[in-house]
Amino acid sequence: MAVSPHPPQEELREMREQPADPQEEQDIINSIEEIYFSGDSFDMVQHELEKLPPELDLQELEEYRDKLKKQQAAVSKKVADLILEKQPSYVKELERVTSLQTNLQLAAVICTNARRQLSFAKEGFTEASLGLLANQRRRQLLTGLLKSLRTIKTLNEPVPFTCFLQEEDYPGAIQLCLECQKAASTFKHYSCISELNSKLQDTLEQIEEQLDVALSKTCKHFDVTHYNKVQLAYALLGKTQVSESTLVCIRRGDAGEVMGSISDCLGARDTRSLKNACFVPVTQHITTDSYIPCLTDLCKALWEVMLSYHRTMQWHEEHDKEEVKPATDGSSTSGSDEPIFDRSYVKKKLQHGLTRIWQDVQLKVKAYLLGTDMSSFKYDDFIFVLDIISRLMQVGEEFCGSRSEVLQESIKKQSVNYFKNYHRTRLEELRMFLENETWELCPVKSNFSIAQLHEFKFMGQSRSPSVSPSKQATSLVQADTTLFEQYLQGGNPFEMQIDSKEDETDDVLGSNGYESDELEKSVYQDYDSDSDVPEELKRDYVDEQTGDIPVKSVSRDTLRSRKKSDYSLNKLNAPILTNTTLNVIRLVGKYMQMMNILRPIAFDVIHCMSQLFDYYLYAVYTFFGRNDMYESSGLGLISSRLRTTLNRIQESLIDMEAAAETGSSHGASEERKEKVPSPHLSQLVVLTDGGTLYGLAERVVATESLVFLAEQFDFLQSHLDTVIPAAKKPFLQQFYSQTVSTASELRKPIYWIVAAKAIEYEQMLFLMAGVKWDIKEIMSQHNVYVDVLLKEFEQFHKRLGDVSRLVRIPLPVSNVLWEQCIRLANRTLVEGYANVKKCSNEGRALMQLDFQQFLMKLEKLTDIRPIPDKEFVETYIKAYYLTENDMEQFIKNHREYSMKQLTNLVNVCLGSHINKKARQKLLAAIDDIDRPKR
């Protein structure tokens, strides 16, 4: 259709000729409703009709019609302007359309001519030439067919796969099978070959199954030559990334080895059924007697599996080093990038397999550990179990760097359960020991040390926490090699035996500390005797202070110069301890063995060890030191620290309601489960006999054994400090500072009872009451009560010597005894002087004479310097000469004297140099001092 190049110019011109203001024209266009611009479907007539009001007004209609006409005229003019503006573009596009129409007509002519020429070429050339080419192609196809037929003939011949497999030449069999398979795949389009191809595939799968079996053999017993063949065969199969298969085989071998070891250990009749059973149900067949052998065999089997895997990884590392050799320029070369990738993949998978295998090992051992209640096991058996698991954790750390959290949590759970029951039983046994203890000296050698006890042998061994306390197990670990290196060529780290009881016997017992009966007799000759000192004494004397044996002989003068307070000359410096003390020390050693092997329960163990010491200390105090006369003595025998310690032990450990079980609530009984009844002293121990100094020998053995036990705890402090968690170290420090260190403080209250009864202090008061003190002239002779008192001390000295024949009395003990006797004697003297009704200056001089005579004779009996409470007596005697003002100051400053003693001092001075008014004033001052105490 022809397109007119000229638009209706006249119409456009008419439209444009309508004059209008541009702004007014734009306003008219803007006033048009938006709906008129909505689209072609808009019905303008219908719209306008709908807008008509119900009642029509002609004038309004005409005005609205004029408005619409103006809008139409404005729109028409706007459209005309736009058309005229685009007129040049329209003309240009019309010319392009005309040119395109001409070119299309020319192309149609050219195509018609080309088709005509092609028809001529086909008829004259193509058909003859293509015939020759077709014949040549057919010839080539027939030649290829001939070659294929010859190959098919070769494939039909029998292949010797069986010979290769019998000789375990897996690489040769796979190589031959792959070549046949490659040839068969080439001719698989022949029907006669398709069946052969499937048979070759089956043969290859069969070879691969046998290869997996061969690989599984290396999981139990690794052989380098055998593994080389297996790896080469897998490489020919294109499965160089075989670590996953290796891991599966090892885990399968792991299960088989484990079930086999347990069933063999149990000696089950139906061994095959047990081997095929699940692991957890099998553990229910474990008895107490077979527990340790089965656990040992289980760990042996697991060790063999892990050792094989370890050797497998070693093979791959060495193989990688051989394949990647350094080039001359220092770089590494290999066949291609693919082998490097394969080696990296295999290495990662094998490394990952370490964790998976160890996790399987932990789960199996965990199921075994938690499948039996070990609370009834013997201590040595339980320690042996701990040692095996600790050794296994060491294997895990060397195997894959694992901290063995699963094993630690399992053994901790069993240990807490076992140790809780074990400790409760041991506390009851300790109570039984204490109640049956006669407090006789346990004979040990002079060089006795807890390091000689079997329970503490582990402290002398520099080993990891997992090393067994048994001698054979200890000798297995080398400090410079790992377990895998040590047992690479054979052996098993779990081939351990529990030490025999003969090995655990400690040769620490002596003969009550005496070297011989002759020595005992010779030493107790009088120091002033003219008899010669026996050669045996000269040779065997051991200094109490240093413990050294003198180089030169000990002469009579030397013995005479020895301290008279030392009652140990007939004994070697052997420790004083009882059978109960030795049992407690051994028990502490067992606790420390368990703690050393299993660090997570270290705090629980140390807390229980502290309870052993607490109970022993409380028993000694209860048996020998509890007395209601402490406070009235005024000597401060029990320090506030010791009192606090005893109260803490009684509240936290002692069951004070054991005798009154009825009436207690359930909650109270639950709380009392952790407590132990207070022990009772054996009826065989007599503490009321004055001939034995009121059981002094038993008191010395009990108290000094406690002090010895405290010294051993001090010796162990550094070791305990290394194993206890940092958050719990304040408990350990508090235990040592407030409990262990107070052991020696029990000497004062315990020996005070002996000192208070050994000398007749009441007799002294009676004799002093008969002395006349208001004399008029100075006397040159002391009173008889002094001689009686000194005779009492001489008798006390003799009885101490008698007791020392039964048990060595250490110098600190004799010093405490003498000190307390002297203190009580001095206070008795002050009390006697305070009972005087009348006294003159000459009488006070007589008091000083008596006291000086007492001191002079006393210093020959004891070497304690200075004499205790010497100033206490002298100050009281001299206070008689004080003036009124000085006396008042004396009363305020010297509160160590009782109200009675101060009051008597004031009353005696009345009439001599103190009048009645001053007396009232001084008595008021004494009353002011006494008032806060009421």
MOQUIVEN-V591937 format. One record per residue. N is the residue number from 0. PHI is phi in radians with two decimals (none if undefined). Layout:
n: {N:N}
phi: {PHI:PHI}
//
This chain:
n: {0:1:2:3:4:5:6:7:8:9:10:11:12:13:14:15:16:17:18:19:20:21:22:23:24:25:26:27:28:29:30:31:32:33:34:35:36:37:38:39:40:41:42:43:44:45:46:47:48:49:50:51:52:53:54:55:56:57:58:59:60:61:62:63:64:65:66:67:68:69:70:71:72:73:74:75:76:77:78:79:80:81:82:83:84:85:86:87:88:89:90:91:92:93:94:95:96:97:98:99:100:101:102:103:104:105:106:107:108:109:110:111:112:113:114:115:116:117:118:119:120:121:122:123:124:125:126:127:128:129:130:131:132:133:134:135:136:137:138:139:140:141:142:143:144:145:146:147:148:149:150:151:152:153:154:155:156:157:158:159:160:161:162:163:164:165:166:167:168:169:170:171:172:173:174:175:176:177:178:179:180:181:182:183:184:185:186:187:188:189:190:191:192:193:194:195:196:197:198:199:200:201:202:203:204:205:206:207:208:209:210:211:212:213:214:215:216:217:218:219:220:221:222:223:224:225:226:227:228:229:230:231:232:233:234:235:236:237:238:239:240:241:242:243:244:245:246:247:248:249:250:251:252:253:254:255:256:257:258:259:260:261:262:263:264:265:266:267:268:269:270:271:272:273:274:275:276:277:278:279:280:281:282:283:284:285:286:287:288:289:290:291:292:293:294:295:296:297:298:299:300:301:302:303:304:305:306:307:308:309:310:311:312:313:314:315:316:317:318:319:320:321:322:323:324:325:326:327:328:329:330:331:332:333:334:335:336:337:338:339:340:341:342:343:344:345:346:347:348:349:350:351:352:353:354:355:356:357:358:359:360:361:362:363:364:365:366:367:368:369:370:371:372:373:374:375:376:377:378:379:380:381:382:383:384:385:386:387:388:389:390:391:392:393:394:395:396:397:398:399:400:401:402:403:404:405:406:407:408:409:410:411:412:413:414:415:416:417:418:419:420:421:422:423:424:425:426:427:428:429:430:431:432:433:434:435:436:437:438:439:440:441:442:443:444:445:446:447:448:449:450:451:452:453:454:455:456:457:458:459:460:461:462:463:464:465:466:467:468:469:470:471:472:473:474:475:476:477:478:479:480:481:482:483:484:485:486:487:488:489:490:491:492:493:494:495:496:497:498:499:500:501:502:503:504:505:506:507:508:509:510:511:512:513:514:515:516:517:518:519:520:521:522:523:524:525:526:527:528:529:530:531:532:533:534:535:536:537:538:539:540:541:542:543:544:545:546:547:548:549:550:551:552:553:554:555:556:557:558:559:560:561:562:563:564:565:566:567:568:569:570:571:572:573:574:575:576:577:578:579:580:581:582:583:584:585:586:587:588:589:590:591:592:593:594:595:596:597:598:599:600:601:602:603:604:605:606:607:608:609:610:611:612:613:614:615:616:617:618:619:620:621:622:623:624:625:626:627:628:629:630:631:632:633:634:635:636:637:638:639:640:641:642:643:644:645:646:647:648:649:650:651:652:653:654:655:656:657:658:659:660:661:662:663:664:665:666:667:668:669:670:671:672:673:674:675:676:677:678:679:680:681:682:683:684:685:686:687:688:689:690:691:692:693:694:695:696:697:698:699:700:701:702:703:704:705:706:707:708:709:710:711:712:713:714:715:716:717:718:719:720:721:722:723:724:725:726:727:728:729:730:731:732:733:734:735:736:737:738:739:740:741:742:743:744:745:746:747:748:749:750:751:752:753:754:755:756:757:758:759:760:761:762:763:764:765:766:767:768:769:770:771:772:773:774:775:776:777:778:779:780:781:782:783:784:785:786:787:788:789:790:791:792:793:794:795:796:797:798:799:800:801:802:803:804:805:806:807:808:809:810:811:812:813:814:815:816:817:818:819:820:821:822:823:824:825:826:827:828:829:830:831:832:833:834:835:836:837:838:839:840:841:842:843:844:845:846:847:848:849:850:851:852:853:854:855:856:857:858:859:860:861:862:863:864:865:866:867:868:869:870:871:872:873:874:875:876:877:878:879:880:881:882:883:884:885:886:887:888:889:890:891:892:893:894:895:896:897:898:899:900:901:902:903:904:905:906:907:908:909:910:911:912:913:914:915:916:917:918:919:920:921:922:923:924:925:926:927:928:929:930:931:932:933}
phi: {none:-1.31:-1.83:-1.27:-1.38:-2.05:-1.29:-1.20:-1.16:-1.12:-1.15:-1.18:-1.16:-1.07:-1.14:-1.42:-1.25:-1.25:-1.25:-2.86:-1.28:-1.03:-1.18:-1.14:-1.10:-1.19:-1.14:-1.11:-1.12:-1.17:-1.37:-1.19:-1.12:-1.16:-1.16:-1.21:-1.76:-1.31:2.81:-1.29:-1.34:-1.34:-1.72:-1.19:-1.13:-1.05:-1.11:-1.22:-1.14:-1.20:-1.42:-1.14:-1.26:-1.09:-1.94:-1.54:-2.09:-1.10:-1.11:-1.13:-1.14:-1.17:-1.15:-1.20:-1.13:-1.10:-1.10:-1.15:-1.11:-1.10:-1.11:-1.16:-1.13:-1.15:-1.18:-1.11:-1.13:-1.14:-1.15:-1.11:-1.08:-1.14:-1.16:-1.15:-1.20:-1.63:-1.06:-1.11:-1.14:-1.14:-1.16:-1.13:-1.20:-1.14:-1.18:-1.11:-1.12:-1.13:-1.13:-1.10:-1.12:-1.20:-1.14:-1.15:-1.13:-1.18:-1.11:-1.10:-1.19:-1.14:-1.10:-1.09:-1.17:-1.13:-1.13:-1.16:-1.20:-1.08:-1.06:-1.13:-1.17:-1.07:-1.21:-1.70:-2.36:-1.10:-1.11:-1.25:-1.21:-1.12:-1.12:-1.11:-1.11:-1.13:-1.11:-1.11:-1.12:-1.10:-1.10:-1.14:-1.11:-1.17:-1.12:-1.10:-1.11:-1.10:-1.12:-1.09:-1.11:-1.13:-1.14:-1.09:-1.08:-1.18:-1.11:-1.30:-1.29:-1.12:-1.87:-1.48:-1.19:-1.08:-1.10:-1.09:-1.21:-1.12:-1.45:1.01:-1.60:-1.13:-1.08:-1.14:-1.11:-1.18:-1.06:-1.11:-1.15:-1.17:-1.12:-1.13:-1.16:-1.12:-1.16:-1.16:-1.15:-1.19:-1.95:-1.19:-1.35:-1.51:-1.15:-1.29:-1.65:-1.03:-1.16:-1.11:-1.12:-1.17:-1.15:-1.13:-1.14:-1.13:-1.11:-1.14:-1.15:-1.13:-1.09:-1.17:-1.11:-1.14:-1.19:-1.12:-1.11:-1.11:-1.18:-1.15:-1.13:-1.26:-1.25:-1.75:-2.39:-1.34:-2.18:-1.10:-1.08:-1.10:-1.21:-1.05:-1.10:-1.11:-1.15:-1.12:-1.14:-1.11:-1.11:-1.14:-1.34:1.40:-1.93:-1.29:-1.63:-1.78:-1.11:-1.13:-1.12:-1.04:-1.11:-1.09:-1.11:-1.16:-1.17:-1.17:-1.16:-0.99:-1.09:-1.10:-1.09:-1.12:-1.11:-1.15:-1.16:-1.21:-1.14:-1.13:-1.16:-1.28:1.14:-1.17:-1.22:-1.64:-1.09:-1.12:-1.17:-1.20:-1.12:-1.56:-1.44:-1.33:-1.21:-1.07:-1.07:-1.11:-1.11:-1.26:-1.44:-1.28:-1.78:-1.09:-1.21:-1.64:-1.10:-1.20:-1.02:-1.16:-1.12:-1.11:-1.13:-1.06:-1.16:-1.08:-1.10:-1.13:-1.09:-1.05:-1.12:-1.20:-1.13:-1.09:-1.13:-1.09:-1.20:-1.09:-1.12:-1.06:-1.05:-1.15:-1.12:-1.17:-1.12:-1.14:-1.14:-1.27:-1.31:-1.74:-1.76:-1.21:-1.41:-1.14:-1.54:1.65:-1.53:-1.70:-2.17:-2.60:-1.06:-2.81:-1.28:-1.14:-1.04:-1.07:-1.12:-1.08:-1.09:-1.12:-1.15:-1.06:-1.07:-1.13:-1.15:-1.15:-1.10:-1.16:-1.14:-0.96:-1.15:-1.15:-1.12:-1.12:-1.13:-1.08:-1.07:-1.07:-1.15:-1.16:-1.17:-1.07:-1.06:-1.20:-1.13:-1.44:-1.40:-2.33:-1.45:-1.69:-1.13:-1.65:-1.20:-1.21:-1.06:-1.09:-1.16:-1.17:-1.08:-1.13:-1.08:-1.02:-1.18:-1.10:-1.16:-1.13:-1.12:-1.12:-1.17:-1.13:-1.07:-1.10:-1.14:-1.32:-1.29:-2.49:1.25:-1.47:-1.54:0.98:-1.08:-1.12:-1.15:-1.07:-1.17:-1.16:-1.24:-1.14:-1.08:-1.15:-1.18:-1.08:-1.12:-1.19:-1.18:-1.08:-1.20:-1.10:-1.17:-1.06:-1.14:-1.16:-1.12:-1.14:-1.14:-1.08:-1.06:-1.13:-1.05:-1.14:-1.30:-1.87:-1.33:-1.65:1.01:-1.74:-1.21:-1.52:-1.27:-2.28:-1.22:-1.17:-1.72:-1.07:-2.56:-1.15:-1.14:-1.38:-1.33:-1.05:-1.15:-1.90:-1.11:-1.15:-1.26:-1.57:-1.90:-1.48:-2.59:-1.33:-1.05:-1.60:-1.35:-1.23:-1.30:-1.28:-1.14:-1.16:-1.16:-1.15:-1.28:-1.39:-1.59:-1.85:-1.23:-1.76:-2.31:-1.49:-1.10:-1.18:-1.23:-1.22:-1.87:-1.14:-1.61:2.69:1.57:-2.61:-1.19:-1.79:-1.47:-2.03:-2.15:-1.24:-1.01:-1.26:-1.14:-1.10:-1.20:-1.50:-1.25:-1.77:-1.54:-2.08:-1.37:-2.11:-2.16:1.04:1.51:-1.58:-1.41:-2.91:-1.16:-1.09:-1.12:-1.08:-1.27:-1.20:-1.23:-1.54:-1.22:-1.05:-1.07:-1.60:-1.22:-1.56:-1.22:-1.28:-1.37:-1.05:-1.09:-1.10:-1.19:-1.08:-1.43:-1.88:-1.15:-2.10:-1.14:-1.14:-1.35:-1.85:1.41:-1.56:-1.57:-1.10:-1.26:-1.55:-1.19:-1.63:-1.50:-1.12:-1.12:-1.12:-1.09:-1.12:-1.46:-1.12:-1.16:-1.26:-1.43:-1.63:-1.87:-2.13:-1.18:-1.61:-2.12:-1.25:-1.38:-1.42:-1.13:-1.71:-2.70:-1.91:-1.06:-1.11:-1.06:-1.10:-1.15:-1.11:-1.10:-1.09:-1.13:-1.06:-1.09:-1.15:-1.04:-1.23:-1.05:-1.09:-1.16:-1.19:-1.42:-2.14:-1.13:-1.04:-1.80:-1.02:-1.16:-1.05:-1.15:-1.11:-1.09:-1.20:-1.06:-1.12:-1.20:-1.05:-1.15:-1.02:-1.18:-1.12:-1.08:-1.14:-1.16:-1.08:-1.13:-1.14:-1.26:-2.11:-2.05:-1.34:-2.76:-1.41:-1.61:-1.03:-1.12:-1.27:-1.24:1.26:-1.68:1.08:-1.22:-1.91:-1.28:-1.10:-1.15:-1.15:-1.11:-1.08:-1.11:-1.13:-1.14:-1.11:-1.09:-1.14:-1.32:-1.64:-2.14:-1.61:-1.53:-1.39:-1.84:-1.10:-1.39:-2.15:-1.23:-1.28:1.57:-1.53:-1.34:-1.12:-1.08:-1.15:-1.14:-1.09:-1.19:-1.34:-1.08:-1.53:-1.92:-2.19:-1.08:-1.18:-1.31:-2.14:-1.19:-1.09:-1.22:-1.32:-1.59:-1.84:-1.97:-1.97:-1.57:-1.19:-1.15:-1.78:0.95:1.00:1.22:-1.07:-1.05:-1.14:-1.12:-1.11:-1.07:-1.15:-1.21:-1.26:-1.15:-1.14:-1.10:-1.10:-1.09:-1.11:-1.12:-1.19:-1.13:-1.08:-1.10:-1.54:-1.06:-1.08:-1.20:-1.13:-1.17:-1.41:-1.81:-1.35:-1.04:-1.04:-1.21:-1.79:-1.11:-1.01:-1.08:-1.12:-1.10:-1.16:-1.07:-1.29:-1.34:-1.92:-2.11:-1.07:-1.22:-1.57:-1.05:-1.18:-1.24:-1.24:-1.02:-1.09:-1.16:-1.26:-1.37:-1.11:-1.09:-1.15:-1.09:-1.28:-1.86:-1.24:-2.14:-1.40:-1.22:-1.12:-1.12:-1.10:-1.12:-1.15:-1.18:-1.19:-1.16:-1.55:-1.49:-1.61:-1.84:-1.65:-1.39:-1.84:-2.30:-1.31:-1.57:-1.84:-2.05:-1.33:-1.40:-1.26:-1.07:-1.15:-1.13:-1.10:-1.12:-1.14:-1.11:-1.06:-1.17:-1.14:-1.15:-1.08:-1.08:-1.16:-1.18:-1.09:-1.11:-1.12:-1.15:-1.19:-1.23:-1.57:-2.60:-1.12:-1.80:-1.10:-1.01:-1.04:-1.23:-1.09:-1.11:-1.13:-1.08:-1.10:-1.07:-1.26:-1.10:-1.14:-1.08:-1.14:-1.12:-1.11:-1.24:-1.16:-1.06:-1.09:-1.13:-1.15:-1.15:-1.29:-1.51:-1.21:-1.50:-2.31:-2.68:-1.83:-1.09:-1.17:-1.13:-1.14:-1.14:-1.17:-1.02:-1.14:-1.12:-1.04:-1.17:-1.16:-1.09:-1.08:-1.14:-1.10:-1.24:-1.15:-1.12:-1.42:-1.59:-2.44:-1.81:-1.21:-2.36:-1.32:-1.13:-1.06:1.04:-1.09:-1.15:-1.05:-1.36:-1.10:-1.14:-1.19:-1.13:-1.25:-1.11:-1.09:-1.57:-1.29:-1.37:-1.03:-1.15:-1.15:-1.14:-1.11:-1.16:-1.08:-1.08:-1.25:-1.56:-1.95:-1.54:-1.28:-1.52:-1.32:-1.08:-1.12:-1.16:-1.18:-1.12:-1.12:-1.08:-1.19:-1.16:-1.19:-1.32:-1.14:1.70:-1.57:-2.42:-2.31:-1.53:-1.17:-1.10:-1.12:-1.08:-1.10:-1.11:-1.22:-1.13:-1.13:-1.13:-1.16:-1.13:-1.11:-1.23:-1.39:-1.04:-1.10:-1.44:-1.33}
//
